[in-house]
Amino acid sequence: MGIIFSLLLGCLAGFCAGKLMKGGGFGIIMNIVLGLFGGVLGGWLFDMLGISWGGILGQLGTAIIGAVVILWIASLIKK
C-alpha cells in the first residue's frame, strides 16, 4: 500500500507543481509524470539537507517542492 500511496502523492504533487509554475508546465500528463520523479528528488534533497517534515502534508510538500524543481529544470532544457 505504501508504493501506491507514494505514486498517488507524486501524481498530485505533479499536478500542483504544474499549477504553481508560470505557464502551467508541460501539460497535465507530463506534469504528473515529472511529479513522480519530483517526489523522489524532493525526498532525496530534503534528506541530504537534514530536513524532515512529518505526516501526509509534509510528504506532499516535499514532493511538490521536488516537482517544481524538476519542472524548472525541464523548462530550462526546453528553451
DSSP file (Angstrom, degrees, kcal/mol; ACC not computed):
  #  RESIDUE AA STRUCTURE BP1 BP2  ACC     N-H-->O    O-->H-N    N-H-->O    O-->H-N    TCO  KAPPA ALPHA  PHI   PSI    X-CA   Y-CA   Z-CA
    1    1 A M     >        0   0    0      0, 0.0     4,-2.2     0, 0.0     5,-0.2   0.000 360.0 360.0 360.0 -27.3    0.0    0.0    0.0
    2    2 A G  H  >  +     0   0    0      1,-0.2     4,-2.2     2,-0.2     5,-0.1   0.872 360.0  49.5 -64.8 -39.0    2.9    2.4    0.6
    3    3 A I  H  > S+     0   0    0      2,-0.2     4,-2.4     1,-0.2    -1,-0.2   0.918 111.4  48.4 -67.8 -43.5    4.1    2.3   -3.1
    4    4 A I  H  > S+     0   0    0      1,-0.2     4,-2.4     2,-0.2    -2,-0.2   0.916 112.4  49.0 -63.5 -42.8    0.6    3.0   -4.4
    5    5 A F  H  X S+     0   0    0     -4,-2.2     4,-2.5     1,-0.2    -1,-0.2   0.908 110.7  50.8 -63.2 -41.6    0.2    5.9   -1.9
    6    6 A S  H  X S+     0   0    0     -4,-2.2     4,-2.3     2,-0.2    -2,-0.2   0.892 110.2  49.6 -63.6 -40.0    3.6    7.3   -2.9
    7    7 A L  H  X S+     0   0    0     -4,-2.4     4,-2.2     2,-0.2    -2,-0.2   0.917 112.2  47.3 -65.1 -43.4    2.6    7.1   -6.6
    8    8 A L  H  X S+     0   0    0     -4,-2.4     4,-2.3     2,-0.2    -2,-0.2   0.891 112.0  50.6 -64.7 -39.3   -0.7    8.9   -6.0
    9    9 A L  H  X S+     0   0    0     -4,-2.5     4,-2.4     2,-0.2    -2,-0.2   0.898 109.8  50.5 -64.9 -40.7    1.1   11.5   -3.9
   10   10 A G  H  X S+     0   0    0     -4,-2.3     4,-2.4     2,-0.2    -2,-0.2   0.886 109.7  50.7 -64.0 -39.4    3.6   12.1   -6.7
   11   11 A C  H  X S+     0   0    0     -4,-2.2     4,-2.1     2,-0.2    -2,-0.2   0.919 111.7  47.1 -64.0 -43.5    0.8   12.5   -9.2
   12   12 A L  H  X S+     0   0    0     -4,-2.3     4,-2.6     1,-0.2    -2,-0.2   0.894 111.2  52.1 -64.3 -39.6   -0.9   15.0   -7.0
   13   13 A A  H  X S+     0   0    0     -4,-2.4     4,-2.9     2,-0.2    -2,-0.2   0.904 108.6  50.6 -63.6 -41.3    2.4   16.8   -6.5
   14   14 A G  H  X S+     0   0    0     -4,-2.4     4,-2.0    18,-0.2    -1,-0.2   0.896 111.0  48.6 -63.5 -40.7    3.0   17.0  -10.3
   15   15 A F  H  X S+     0   0    0     -4,-2.1     4,-1.5     2,-0.2    -2,-0.2   0.940 114.3  45.4 -63.5 -47.7   -0.5   18.4  -10.8
   16   16 A C  H  X S+     0   0    0     -4,-2.6     4,-1.8     1,-0.2    -2,-0.2   0.896 111.8  52.0 -63.8 -41.2    0.1   21.1   -8.0
   17   17 A A  H  X S+     0   0    0     -4,-2.9     4,-2.1     1,-0.2    -1,-0.2   0.882 106.4  54.2 -64.2 -37.7    3.5   21.9   -9.3
   18   18 A G  H  < S+     0   0    0     -4,-2.0    -1,-0.2     1,-0.2    -2,-0.2   0.864 109.0  48.5 -62.7 -36.0    2.2   22.5  -12.8
   19   19 A K  H  < S+     0   0    0     -4,-1.5    -1,-0.2     1,-0.2    -2,-0.2   0.832 112.6  49.0 -71.6 -32.5   -0.4   24.9  -11.4
   20   20 A L  H  < S+     0   0    0     -4,-1.8    -2,-0.2    -5,-0.1    -1,-0.2   0.819  94.8  86.0 -76.3 -31.9    2.4   26.7   -9.4
   21   21 A M  S >< S-     0   0    0     -4,-2.1     3,-1.9    -5,-0.2     2,-0.2  -0.461  90.2-107.7 -74.8 140.5    4.8   27.1  -12.4
   22   22 A K  T 3  S+     0   0    0      1,-0.3     3,-0.5    -2,-0.2    -1,-0.1  -0.489 107.5  22.3 -65.5 130.0    4.3   30.1  -14.7
   23   23 A G  T 3  S-     0   0    0     -2,-0.2    -1,-0.3     1,-0.2    -4,-0.1   0.383 119.6 -91.4  90.6  -3.9    2.9   28.9  -17.9
   24   24 A G    X   -     0   0    0     -3,-1.9     3,-0.8    -6,-0.2     2,-0.3   0.564  57.8-106.5  79.2   8.4    1.4   25.7  -16.5
   25   25 A G  T 3   -     0   0    0     -3,-0.5     3,-0.1     1,-0.2    -7,-0.0  -0.547  69.5 -34.7  77.9-132.9    4.4   23.4  -17.1
   26   26 A F  T 3  S-     0   0    0      1,-0.5     4,-0.3    -2,-0.3    -1,-0.2   0.108 100.9 -70.9-119.3  19.0    4.2   20.8  -19.8
   27   27 A G    <>  -     0   0    0     -3,-0.8     4,-2.6     1,-0.1    -1,-0.5  -0.142  59.1 -76.9  99.7 157.4    0.6   19.7  -19.8
   28   28 A I  H  > S+     0   0    0      1,-0.2     4,-2.1     2,-0.2     5,-0.2   0.877 126.2  48.1 -63.4 -42.0   -1.2   17.7  -17.2
   29   29 A I  H  > S+     0   0    0      2,-0.2     4,-2.3     1,-0.2    -1,-0.2   0.946 115.7  43.2 -66.2 -47.9    0.1   14.2  -18.2
   30   30 A M  H  > S+     0   0    0     -4,-0.3     4,-3.0     1,-0.2     5,-0.2   0.880 112.1  54.5 -66.7 -36.9    3.8   15.3  -18.4
   31   31 A N  H  X S+     0   0    0     -4,-2.6     4,-2.0     2,-0.2    -1,-0.2   0.901 109.1  48.6 -61.5 -40.3    3.4   17.3  -15.1
   32   32 A I  H  X S+     0   0    0     -4,-2.1     4,-1.6    -5,-0.2   -18,-0.2   0.923 112.5  47.5 -65.7 -44.2    2.1   14.2  -13.4
   33   33 A V  H  X S+     0   0    0     -4,-2.3     4,-1.5     1,-0.2     3,-0.3   0.936 114.2  46.4 -62.5 -46.2    5.0   12.1  -14.7
   34   34 A L  H  X S+     0   0    0     -4,-3.0     4,-2.4     1,-0.2    -1,-0.2   0.822 106.9  60.5 -65.7 -29.5    7.5   14.7  -13.7
   35   35 A G  H  X S+     0   0    0     -4,-2.0     4,-2.1    -5,-0.2    -1,-0.2   0.851  99.7  55.2 -64.8 -35.0    5.8   15.0  -10.4
   36   36 A L  H  X S+     0   0    0     -4,-1.6     4,-1.2    -3,-0.3    -1,-0.2   0.936 112.8  41.3 -62.1 -46.0    6.6   11.3   -9.7
   37   37 A F  H  X S+     0   0    0     -4,-1.5     4,-2.5     1,-0.2    -2,-0.2   0.851 111.5  58.1 -69.0 -33.6   10.2   12.0  -10.3
   38   38 A G  H  X S+     0   0    0     -4,-2.4     4,-3.2     1,-0.2     5,-0.2   0.848 100.4  56.2 -65.0 -35.1   10.0   15.2   -8.3
   39   39 A G  H  X S+     0   0    0     -4,-2.1     4,-2.0     2,-0.2    -1,-0.2   0.903 110.0  45.2 -63.0 -40.9    8.7   13.3   -5.3
   40   40 A V  H  X S+     0   0    0     -4,-1.2     4,-2.2     2,-0.2    -2,-0.2   0.928 115.0  47.7 -66.8 -45.3   11.8   11.2   -5.4
   41   41 A L  H  X S+     0   0    0     -4,-2.5     4,-3.1     2,-0.2     5,-0.2   0.916 111.3  50.7 -63.1 -43.9   14.0   14.2   -5.9
   42   42 A G  H  X S+     0   0    0     -4,-3.2     4,-2.6     1,-0.2     5,-0.2   0.909 110.8  48.8 -61.4 -43.1   12.4   16.2   -3.1
   43   43 A G  H  X S+     0   0    0     -4,-2.0     4,-1.9    -5,-0.2    -1,-0.2   0.906 114.0  46.4 -62.3 -41.6   12.8   13.3   -0.7
   44   44 A W  H  X S+     0   0    0     -4,-2.2     4,-2.4     2,-0.2    -2,-0.2   0.931 113.4  48.2 -66.9 -46.2   16.4   13.0   -1.6
   45   45 A L  H  X S+     0   0    0     -4,-3.1     4,-1.9     1,-0.2    -2,-0.2   0.928 113.6  46.3 -61.2 -45.9   17.1   16.7   -1.4
   46   46 A F  H  X>S+     0   0    0     -4,-2.6     5,-2.6    -5,-0.2     4,-0.7   0.868 111.6  52.3 -66.8 -35.0   15.5   17.1    2.0
   47   47 A D  H ><5S+     0   0    0     -4,-1.9     3,-0.6    -5,-0.2    -1,-0.2   0.909 109.4  49.3 -65.1 -41.9   17.3   14.0    3.3
   48   48 A M  H 3<5S+     0   0    0     -4,-2.4    -2,-0.2     1,-0.2    -1,-0.2   0.842 113.4  46.8 -65.9 -33.2   20.6   15.5    2.2
   49   49 A L  H 3<5S-     0   0    0     -4,-1.9    -1,-0.2    -5,-0.2    -2,-0.2   0.531 113.3-119.0 -85.2  -6.9   19.8   18.8    3.9
   50   50 A G  T <<5 +     0   0    0     -4,-0.7     2,-0.4    -3,-0.6    -3,-0.2   0.723  65.5 142.6  76.3  21.7   18.6   17.0    7.0
   51   51 A I      < -     0   0    0     -5,-2.6     2,-0.4    -6,-0.2    -1,-0.3  -0.812  25.8-178.0 -98.0 133.2   15.1   18.4    6.7
   52   52 A S        -     0   0    0     -2,-0.4     2,-0.4    -3,-0.1     7,-0.1  -0.975   9.9-170.1-135.8 122.2   12.2   16.2    7.7
   53   53 A W        -     0   0    0     -2,-0.4     2,-0.2     5,-0.1     9,-0.0  -0.908  20.3-139.9-106.1 137.4    8.5   17.0    7.5
   54   54 A G     >  +     0   0    0     -2,-0.4     4,-0.9     4,-0.1     3,-0.1  -0.581  52.7  16.8 -96.5 159.2    6.1   14.6    9.2
   55   55 A G  H  > S-     0   0    0     -2,-0.2     4,-2.0     2,-0.2     5,-0.1  -0.010  99.3 -57.8  79.3 179.4    2.8   13.4    8.1
   56   56 A I  H  > S+     0   0    0      1,-0.2     4,-2.6     2,-0.2     5,-0.2   0.885 132.9  52.7 -66.8 -40.8    1.0   13.3    4.8
   57   57 A L  H  > S+     0   0    0      1,-0.2     4,-2.7     2,-0.2    -1,-0.2   0.874 108.6  51.4 -66.2 -35.4    1.1   17.1    4.3
   58   58 A G  H  X S+     0   0    0     -4,-0.9     4,-2.3     2,-0.2    -1,-0.2   0.907 111.1  47.3 -65.4 -42.1    4.9   17.0    4.9
   59   59 A Q  H  X S+     0   0    0     -4,-2.0     4,-2.4     2,-0.2    -2,-0.2   0.899 112.9  49.2 -65.1 -40.6    5.3   14.3    2.3
   60   60 A L  H  X S+     0   0    0     -4,-2.6     4,-2.6     2,-0.2    -2,-0.2   0.921 111.1  49.7 -65.3 -43.6    3.1   16.2   -0.1
   61   61 A G  H  X S+     0   0    0     -4,-2.7     4,-2.4     2,-0.2    -2,-0.2   0.908 111.4  49.0 -60.9 -42.5    5.0   19.5    0.4
   62   62 A T  H  X S+     0   0    0     -4,-2.3     4,-2.3     1,-0.2    -1,-0.2   0.921 112.8  47.5 -61.7 -45.0    8.3   17.7   -0.1
   63   63 A A  H  X S+     0   0    0     -4,-2.4     4,-2.5     2,-0.2    -2,-0.2   0.882 111.1  51.0 -65.9 -38.6    7.0   16.1   -3.3
   64   64 A I  H  X S+     0   0    0     -4,-2.6     4,-2.6     2,-0.2    -1,-0.2   0.925 110.3  48.9 -65.5 -44.0    5.6   19.4   -4.6
   65   65 A I  H  X S+     0   0    0     -4,-2.4     4,-2.1     1,-0.2    -2,-0.2   0.926 113.3  47.3 -61.7 -43.8    9.0   21.2   -4.0
   66   66 A G  H  X S+     0   0    0     -4,-2.3     4,-2.4     1,-0.2    -1,-0.2   0.896 112.0  50.2 -62.9 -40.0   10.8   18.4   -5.8
   67   67 A A  H  X S+     0   0    0     -4,-2.5     4,-2.8     2,-0.2    -2,-0.2   0.880 108.4  52.0 -67.2 -38.0    8.3   18.5   -8.7
   68   68 A V  H  X S+     0   0    0     -4,-2.6     4,-2.4     2,-0.2    -1,-0.2   0.912 110.2  49.5 -63.3 -41.4    8.7   22.3   -9.0
   69   69 A V  H  X S+     0   0    0     -4,-2.1     4,-2.6     2,-0.2    -2,-0.2   0.933 112.3  47.5 -62.1 -45.6   12.5   21.8   -9.2
   70   70 A I  H  X S+     0   0    0     -4,-2.4     4,-2.7     1,-0.2    -2,-0.2   0.922 113.0  48.0 -62.2 -44.7   12.1   19.1  -11.9
   71   71 A L  H  X S+     0   0    0     -4,-2.8     4,-2.2     2,-0.2    -1,-0.2   0.877 111.5  51.1 -64.5 -36.9    9.7   21.3  -13.9
   72   72 A W  H  X S+     0   0    0     -4,-2.4     4,-1.7     2,-0.2    -2,-0.2   0.933 112.0  46.0 -64.8 -45.9   12.0   24.3  -13.6
   73   73 A I  H  X S+     0   0    0     -4,-2.6     4,-1.9     1,-0.2    -2,-0.2   0.916 112.9  50.7 -62.7 -42.9   15.0   22.2  -14.8
   74   74 A A  H  X S+     0   0    0     -4,-2.7     4,-2.2     1,-0.2    -1,-0.2   0.863 107.6  53.2 -64.0 -35.5   12.8   20.8  -17.7
   75   75 A S  H  X S+     0   0    0     -4,-2.2     4,-1.3     2,-0.2    -1,-0.2   0.854 107.2  52.1 -69.4 -32.3   11.7   24.2  -18.7
   76   76 A L  H  < S+     0   0    0     -4,-1.7    -2,-0.2     2,-0.2    -1,-0.2   0.889 112.0  45.8 -67.1 -38.3   15.4   25.3  -18.9
   77   77 A I  H  < S+     0   0    0     -4,-1.9    -2,-0.2     1,-0.2    -1,-0.2   0.870 107.5  58.4 -70.7 -36.6   16.2   22.3  -21.1
   78   78 A K  H  <        0   0    0     -4,-2.2    -1,-0.2     1,-0.3    -2,-0.2   0.825 360.0 360.0 -62.9 -32.8   13.1   23.0  -23.3
   79   79 A K     <        0   0    0     -4,-1.3    -1,-0.3    -5,-0.1    -2,-0.2   0.500 360.0 360.0 -70.9 360.0   14.3   26.5  -24.1
